[in-house]
């Protein structure tokens, strides 16, 4: 129960941060991405603040023997750059640039403007599901067996 409550509180804090910073406003995000036009640099400060907090947080938390509600840390061990990583980053960037939303802010903005973000969230969930199916080998043709 404590693990779920902790995750819920962290999710609420993350959502509040996205709302306060303006990350759920696609116009603000697109203004940040428009470096050759009327550039809005304010989100650069949001991102810099997030990187600093994350940098410090990792160093403090990883000194503990284990997380509060788990027996061990789950930290990525891979550091290679492969086709899937680059492809995912490209798709993320294209989606962010076209719509001005990425997954976290899109979910958070469902509460503020569901009519504006529902189609994006549905498309995102469909894309995530298709990716999961393809990665598990679930859509193989009968001749491939």
N, C-alpha and C positions, 0 to 999 in steps of 0.2 A: 504493500500500500504506500509506504514512504517513497519508494522508487517512482511510482506513478504520480504521486503528488509533486515530487521534485521536478519531474519532467513537465508537468502541467505548469508549474510556477515559472520554470525556465522558458517555456513556450510563450507564456503571457508577457514576460519581460522582453523577450526577443521581439514579439509583435508590437509592443509599446515602443520599443526603440525604432522599429521600422516606420511606425506611424509618426512619431515625433520628428524623425530625421527627414521625412518626406519621401522615403523610398517607395511608398505605396502609390505615389502620384506619378503616373507614366509621363506626364508633361515635364516634370522636374528631372526625371531620369533621362528622357530624350534630350533635354537641354544640357545635361552633363555630357552626354555622348556626342553632342554637336560641337566638336572642338574647332571646326572651321567656320562656325556661324556665331550665334549668340550664346556662347558657352557659359554654363552655370557651374562654377567650380565648387559649390557648397558640398556636393556629395563626395568630393575628393577628401574633404575634412572628415566626413562621416566614415569613409573607408579607412583613412589613416588612423582614426580613433579606434576602429574595430581591430585593425592589425596590431596596434600597440597593446590593447587590452588582451587580445589573444596571445600575443608574444609573452607578456608577463604571466597571464593565467596558466599557460602551459608549463612554464618554469616552476611556478608555485605548486600547482596541482600534481605534477609528475614527481615531485619530491615525496609525496605520500606513498605509503606501501601499496595502497589500492584505493579505488573510488569509495565513496560513502556507502553506496548501495549495490556494489558488485564486488566480486572476489579478485578481479584483475582489470587492468586498463585494456582497452581495445584501441590500439594505436596502429595506423597503417605502417606497414613495413616496406612496401614497394616504393621505389623512388625513380623508376625508369619512366621514360616518356614513350608511350606506344600509340598506335593508330587509334585505338578506342579513346584514349585520353584526349588526343588532339581533335578527333571527330566530335567528341562530346563538348569540348570547349568551343569549337566552331559553331555547333548547333546552338549552344547556350548563347553565345554572342550574337548570332543572327536573330534569335528570338528576342533577346533583350533589346537589340537595336531596332527591330521592327515594331515591337509592342510597348517597350518601356517597362516590362515586368519580368521578373524572374520568379522561381518557385516560392521562396519565402514571402516576399512582398505580395505576390498574387494571392496566396492563402490569407494573409493578413488583411488584404483589401477586400476580401469577400464580405467582411462585416461592414465596411464603410461604403462600398459601391458594388454590390453583387451584380447589378445589371451590366456593369462595365467590364467585369473580370470573370464572370462565370464561364463564358465561352473559352477563354484562355485556359482556365483551370481544367475544364473538361478535356480540351485538346492535350494539355500537358499530361494529365492522368492516362489518357489513351496512349500517348507516345511512350510514357514510362512503362505501361503494361506491354506494349509491343516489343520494346527493348528487352524487357525481362523474359518474354517468351522466346525471342530470338537468341538471347544469350544462353538460355537453358536448352536450346535445340528443339524447342517445342513445335516449330513450324517446318518440319522437314517434308520434302516431297516423297511420295510412296516409292519412287525409283531410287531414292538416296538410301533406303534401308538395306 
